[in-house]
Amino acid sequence: MKNPSFLLAAVLAISTTSAAVAATSTSTFQVLINVNKACVVIAGPTSNIDFGSVASYATDLSASNSISVTCSKSTPYNVGLLPSNNSTTGGGVMSPVVAGPDTVAYQLRSVSATGPVWGSTATATSVGNGVAGTGTGAAQTIPVWATVANANVTPGAYIDTVTVQVNY
């Protein structure tokens, strides 16, 4: 039989040798992202401003609705409105749905029916005659008003399209 101390010494030598050979090496890497600022505007049929049915002798009409703007957190933005006649002052003209001789003039406004004129001179760096805001990352509702001085036109339906532009 072999000497038990010799066996114990051999096992300890192997264990010590294995521990001395084991080592650890480390390194690092990064996880990166570059988040770009972004804005989205939602208008469409749910934002239509509808004066409804009015008498041809009606004056000083106003109606409103809203648009929704979602911009990245802390992103400043300026919103411009441009009627189809390209009036930078927000003074649009509704044309008859069925051909006719008349049009209905209207004015776009912010805040209220008597608020500031809302046009399309806003840029990314200047509010101009638009409306300014700062993104929160969530949808922000912005009211839009339209006024009509008088409805003394040929009876019928009238319509116009407004382009919403968010500059950021």
C-alpha positions in Angstrom: 0.0 0.0 0.0 1.2 3.4 -0.8 1.9 6.0 1.8 -1.2 8.0 2.6 0.8 11.1 3.1 2.4 10.8 -0.3 -1.2 10.6 -1.8 -2.3 13.7 0.2 0.7 15.6 -0.9 0.1 14.7 -4.6 -3.5 15.8 -4.4 -2.5 19.1 -2.8 0.2 19.7 -5.4 -2.3 19.2 -8.2 -4.9 21.5 -6.5 -2.2 24.1 -5.9 -1.0 23.8 -9.5 -4.5 24.2 -10.9 -5.2 27.2 -8.8 -2.0 28.8 -9.9 -2.8 28.2 -13.6 -6.4 29.7 -13.4 -6.8 33.4 -14.2 -9.4 35.9 -15.2 -9.2 38.5 -18.0 -11.8 41.3 -18.3 -12.7 43.9 -20.9 -15.6 46.2 -21.5 -18.0 47.3 -24.2 -20.6 50.1 -24.5 -24.2 50.1 -25.3 -25.0 53.2 -27.4 -28.0 55.0 -28.9 -28.4 58.4 -30.6 -32.0 59.7 -30.2 -32.9 62.2 -32.9 -35.5 64.8 -32.3 -38.8 64.1 -34.0 -42.3 65.6 -34.3 -45.6 64.1 -35.6 -48.7 66.1 -36.3 -52.2 64.5 -36.4 -55.0 66.5 -38.1 -57.3 64.9 -40.6 -61.1 64.5 -40.4 -61.2 64.6 -36.6 -59.7 68.1 -36.8 -62.1 69.6 -39.3 -63.6 72.9 -38.3 -67.3 72.8 -39.2 -69.4 75.9 -39.0 -72.5 73.7 -39.6 -75.6 75.0 -41.3 -76.0 78.8 -41.0 -78.4 81.3 -42.4 -77.1 83.4 -45.3 -77.5 86.6 -43.2 -75.3 85.2 -40.4 -72.3 87.3 -39.3 -69.4 87.1 -36.9 -69.3 83.3 -37.0 -66.6 81.2 -35.2 -65.9 77.5 -34.8 -63.0 75.5 -33.5 -61.4 72.2 -33.3 -57.8 71.0 -32.5 -54.7 69.3 -33.9 -52.4 67.0 -32.0 -48.6 67.5 -32.0 -46.2 64.9 -30.5 -42.6 66.0 -30.3 -39.6 64.5 -28.5 -39.0 65.7 -24.9 -37.6 69.2 -24.7 -37.9 69.8 -28.4 -39.1 73.3 -29.2 -41.4 73.5 -32.2 -43.5 76.1 -34.1 -46.7 75.3 -35.9 -47.9 77.1 -39.0 -51.2 76.8 -40.9 -51.5 77.4 -44.6 -54.9 77.6 -46.4 -55.1 76.3 -49.9 -54.9 79.9 -51.3 -51.3 80.0 -49.8 -52.1 83.0 -47.7 -49.3 83.3 -45.2 -51.6 85.3 -42.9 -54.0 82.4 -42.4 -56.8 84.1 -44.3 -58.4 81.4 -46.4 -61.3 81.1 -48.8 -63.8 78.2 -48.8 -64.9 77.4 -52.4 -68.3 75.9 -53.3 -68.5 72.1 -53.4 -70.7 72.4 -56.5 -69.4 75.1 -58.9 -70.8 78.5 -58.1 -69.9 82.2 -58.2 -69.2 82.8 -54.5 -66.5 81.9 -51.9 -66.6 82.3 -48.1 -63.6 84.0 -46.6 -62.3 82.9 -43.2 -59.5 83.7 -40.8 -57.5 81.1 -38.8 -56.7 82.1 -35.2 -55.0 80.7 -32.1 -56.2 80.8 -28.5 -59.8 82.0 -29.2 -62.1 83.4 -31.9 -60.6 86.8 -31.2 -57.1 85.6 -30.6 -54.0 86.2 -32.7 -54.1 85.5 -36.4 -52.5 82.1 -37.2 -50.6 81.9 -40.4 -47.7 80.0 -41.9 -44.6 82.2 -41.3 -43.3 79.9 -38.5 -39.9 78.3 -39.0 -37.8 76.0 -36.9 -36.2 79.0 -35.2 -39.0 81.6 -35.2 -42.6 81.4 -34.2 -43.6 84.1 -36.8 -47.4 84.2 -36.9 -47.6 80.6 -35.8 -47.9 78.8 -32.4 -45.0 77.7 -30.3 -44.6 74.7 -28.1 -42.1 72.4 -26.4 -42.3 68.7 -26.8 -43.0 66.4 -23.8 -42.9 63.1 -25.6 -46.7 62.9 -25.4 -49.4 64.2 -27.6 -50.3 67.8 -27.1 -53.6 69.2 -28.1 -53.6 72.6 -29.8 -56.9 74.4 -30.4 -57.5 76.0 -33.8 -60.2 78.7 -34.4 -61.7 79.9 -37.6 -63.9 83.0 -38.0 -66.2 84.1 -40.8 -67.2 87.7 -41.0 -70.4 87.0 -42.9 -72.2 84.2 -44.8 -73.9 86.4 -47.4 -73.2 84.1 -50.3 -75.1 81.8 -52.6 -76.6 79.0 -50.5 -74.7 75.7 -50.7 -71.7 73.8 -49.2 -68.3 75.4 -49.1 -64.9 73.8 -48.3 -61.2 74.5 -48.0 -58.1 72.5 -47.0 -55.5 73.8 -44.6 -52.0 72.4 -44.4 -50.5 72.0 -40.9 -46.7 72.4 -40.7 -44.7 71.6 -37.6 -41.2 73.1 -37.7 -38.6 71.9 -35.2 
